[in-house]
Amino acid sequence: MNNLMLDGKNDLEYFLHLYEQGRDNTKIKRNTLETWDERAERWGRELSTDCPFRRAVDERVLHTARYLRARGILGENSNVIDIGCGPGRYAAEFARTAGHVTGIDLSKRMLDFAADYAREQGQENVSFIPCDFGEINVEQQGWAQKFDLVFSSITPAVGTWEGLEKSMQMSRGFCFHSNYIHWYDELEQQIARDVFQLASYSRPMVALGRRKHYALCNLLFLKGYQPETRYHRQKRDDSGEINLDLAGYYASLFTDDKASLEKNTRLVYRYLETKADKKGAVRQCSERSYAWILWDVRLNTGVR
């Protein structure tokens, strides 16, 4: 659709198409239970150590929670749900001031790590439910207008407008969604160039995140809501220990089939050894930007 002077129904159709475009890109990993279970194992190990991954995650979680608390959303009577909660870092942090937090995820293995972490943090007002969000019937589940905050961050569970509408049906207050819109990892670029001979490389998920953010802002506005947007930037200069998890993480970015992953992990590991310092650590410099969208489902102008 080349005509940018759109209105009414045509506007909605354009941004709906834009929001859901690219979900079947073959270079974007399929979101299967097996994929998320495998990712849970790696994340569980990394989050148990003081590594760049954990420090970046915890920083982002803390800044997000501060923003939501400043908006008065995570109070002692707040009922919160985290869709696609993963290893539960957001859920446990929110529970420090919220009344109750529910975390849901496709991967039970993710939720095992999440429950363990919540217990370690002394948070008893958290519960975790394994489920496929796409298959949930909100009315039958008893979740219609049950939550003061419906939260989602970088999850394919709300990658369609149908999924977003379902999340809004669950809210009696606010919805929040976060996605990354910029990602530069110096080591990742070096691996792309030196190991995989890619003269130019960018993450497909970043382009998808930028498009989704732009489309979602417009969709919500056209649907009559009044979304507010904030941006969070992380700039880090870290050192990480060289191990198979780190090599496997970088190898997975350039590997479409599981059969080649082990071979590519070995290639990346050997490359990382050439970059290591005397302590066996490698420098990881990165810049990341995340877009936050917050909207009150009760504030709807009725504009269509």
N, C-alpha and C positions, 0 to 999 in steps of 0.2 A: 504494500500500500504506500504509494509515493506522496499522496496528498497529505500534507501536514496540517492543513486548515480543516480540522475535523470538529464535529460537535455531536452531542447526544449519544445515540446508540453507536455511531461509528467510532467515537472516541473509546467507548468501552470495549468494543470488539478489537480495536487496535492494541490497546494496552493489555487486554486479556491474552491475546496472541503473543505479545512481547513477553509477558510474564511466564508463559508456559513454553516458550520457544527454547529449544536446545536441551530439553530434558533427556532426549534419546541419543545425545552425542556419544559416540562409541569411545571417545577418549576420556569420558567421565565414568568413573568406576560404578558398576552396578551396585545398587544398595540392597544386597542380599543379606539374609541372616548370617550366612557363613562369613561374609566380608566384615560385618560389624563384630561378630564374635572374635575373629582374628585380630581386628583392630583393638578390641577390648583387652586382649592379652598384652599387646604391646603398650597400650596406654597405661594399663595397670602397673606394669613394671616401671615405666618412665615416671609416672606420678608418685611412685614410692621413693624416688631419689631426688636429690637436689640437682636438677638438670635444666637446661634452657627451656625445654618444652614445659616443664612444670612451672617454672617461674613466669613464663609468658601467659599460661592459662590462668594462674592465680591472680596475676595483675589484672587481666581482663575481667575476671569474675568480680574482683573487688571494686573496680571502677563502675561496672554495671550496677552492682548492688547499691553503691553510694548514690548513683543517679536516681534509682528507683526509690530509695529511702528519702531522698530530698524532695521527691514528688509526692511523698506521703503514702506510697503504695504498699510498702512492706511493714505495716503496723501489726500490733499484737493480735488484732482480730482478722487479719488478712488470710484468706484461703487461696493458695497459689498452686498452679500446676505447671510443670516444666515438660513440654512435649519434646521427645527425643533427648532425654536428660543425660544420656551417656554415663560417664563415671560419677555423676552426681555432684560436681564441684559447685555449680550454681545452686542446686537444691539445698545443700548443706549450708551454704553462705546465707541464702534467703531465710532459712529456718532460724537463724540467730535472732531475728526480730519479728518474723511473721508468725501467725497463729499455727498454720499447718501448711506443709508443702507436699505435693504429690509429684513424683517423678515417673514418667512412663517412657518405655523404650522397647524397640523390637527385640533387642538382644538381652536375654536374661543374664548372660555373662557380664555385660556392662552393669546391670543392676546389682549383681553380686558385689562388684567393686564399689558401686555407689553406696550400698547399704553398709559395707565395711567402713567406708570413709565417714559416713554420717555418725556411726557408733564411735569411731575414733575422736570425732569432734564433739561428742556428747550431745548430739542433736536427736532427741527422741520424737520430735514432732514432724517426722518425715516418714513417708511411706512410698514404696516403689512397686509398680505394677508392670509386668511384662505384657506388651500388647502391640498389635499392628494398628497404628492410628488410622490408617486408611480403611480398616475394617470395622472400626468402632461405630456403634449407633449411639449417638449422644443421649437421646431420650431414654433408651433402654438401659444405658449405663448409669443413668441418674445424674448426669453431668450438665444438663441444660441449665445455663445461668447459675452455675454453682460456684464459680471462682471469681475472686476479685481481680486476679491477674492471671492471664493465660500467656505463658512465656515460651518463646522458641528461639533458639540460636543455632544457626548454621545446620539446619536439619532438613532433609528431603521430605519429611512428613507433611510440611506445609508448602511443598513445591508447586502445588496447583491451587487455583482459586477455590476449588471445591474443598481442599484441605483448610484453607484460610477461613472460608465461611464456617466450616465446622468448628474451628477454634473460636470464632466469634460467638457462635451459638453457646459455647461453654462459659462465656464471660458475662458477669453482671457489673463489670467495671472496665478494666483495661486489658488491652492486648499489646504485647511487645514482641518485635522480631528483630533479629540481628543477622547480618551477613557481612562477609568481607568483600571489599571493593578495590583493595590494592594489596599486592603482596610482592615483595622483592626480597629474595634470599640470596646473598652473594655466593654462598657455597653451592646452593642449588644451581645457580647459573654456571659456575665453574664445572660442576659435574655434567651439566647438559652439554657444555662445549667440549670438555676434555675426555669424557668417558663415552658419551653417546653421539659426539660429533654433530651437535645441533648448533648451528650458527645463531639461530634466534629461537628463544623459548619463552613461553608464558603459560601460566596455569589456565586450562580451560574453565575451571571453576571460578576463577576471578572474574573473567569476562561475563560468565553467567550471573555471578553475584551482583555485578554492576548493573546489568540489564534488569535483574529482578528488583533491585532497590528502586531504580527509576520507574519501572512499571508499577510497583506496588504503591508508591507515593501517589501516583496519578489515579490508580484504580480506587484507592480509598477516598480520595478527594471527590472523584466522580460519583462514587456511591453515597456521598453525603457526609462522610466523616471528616474530621479535622486533624489529620496526623501531624505529629511533631517529629522532627528528625534531628539527631545528634550524630557526631562522628567521634570515634575514639581511635587515636593513633598510637601505635607501639613502635618504638625505635630501640633496638637492642644490639648490644655488642657483647656476646657471650662466648664461653668456651665449653664444649661438650666432649665427654669421653667417647672415644671411638669404640663401638661395639656393633654387634650384628643388628640390634634394633635400629640404631642410627643408620647403618648402611641399608637395611631393608626398607626403612622409611623413604630414603631418597631414591632407591631403586624402584620402588612401587610407583613413583611419579612418572616414570618413563617406561613402564611395563604394562601392557594390556592383557597379557595372558599369564596365568599362574605358573604354567610350565617353565617360563623363562625367568621367573622372579628369583629363584635360587641362584642361577647363573649370574644375573645382573647384580644381585646382592654381593656376590664375591668380587665382581669387578669394581663395584663402588667401594667396598671395604679396602681393597688393595690401593685404590686411589686415595682414600682418606688417610691411609698409613703414610703416604708421601707428603701429606699436608700437616701431619701431627707435630706437636711440640715434644719436648723431652719428657713430659708427663703423660704422653699418649692422648692428648686432647686436641681438638680441632676448633678453630675459630668460626663462630657462626654470627655473622652480622645480618640483620634483617630489618625491614620496614613493613609494617602492616597497618592497614586502615579498615575499620569496621563501621558500617552504617547501622544506626539504631533507629527504629520506627516505633513510636508509642502512640496509641490512639484509644480514646474512650468510646466504647460501643454505645454509650448512652447519649453521646453528643452527635446526633445525626440530623443534618439540616433537611433531610428528605429530598435533596437534589438528586436527580437521575439523568 
